[in-house]
Amino acid sequence: MVEVDCSDTHLYGLSTKAAVNMVTSSQGTSMVPNKPNQSNYCSTIALFQQNH
């Protein structure tokens, strides 16, 4: 759903529907998988931060 590539990134309140990975690197590596973040209808994370 979201791809991050070599930048400072701050995501607040990210919700996705039917995604295997919520956040991936530019190489396709999963940084935030869907499964441990499942809530009722969507998968949700409150905060994702990456500093380079």
N, C-alpha and C positions, 0 to 999 in steps of 0.2 A: 504494500500500500504506500509506504513512504520509503524512499531510498536516500541514504545519507552518504556524502562523499567529501571527506577532508575539509570539514568546516565546523565551526562552533554551532551547535544545534541545541535548541531548547524547545521542546514540545510540551504543551500543557493540555490535559484533557483530550487525549486522542482516543477515538472510538472507531472500530472497524467492524464490518459485517462480512462473513464468509471469506476471510483472508487466512491463509496458513501462517504467514509472518506479518506482523504489524509494522516493523521497521527492519530494513535490510541495509547492508553495506553496498557499495557500488560493485563489489565482486559477487554479490548474490548471497552472502553469508547472513543468516538470520541473527539479528541483534535483539529482537523482542518477538518471541514466538506467540502465537495466538492462544494456545491451550491453557497456560497457567493464568491468563488474564481474562477468562470468560466470565461474564456476568449474565444477566437475564437475556437480553436480545442481542447485544453486541459484545465484543471484547473491548475492554477499556483499560488504559493506563492513565494515571494522574500526571506523571512527569517522566520525561526522557531527556537526559542531558548528555552531550558529548562535547568535550573540549579538546581542541587541537592546538 
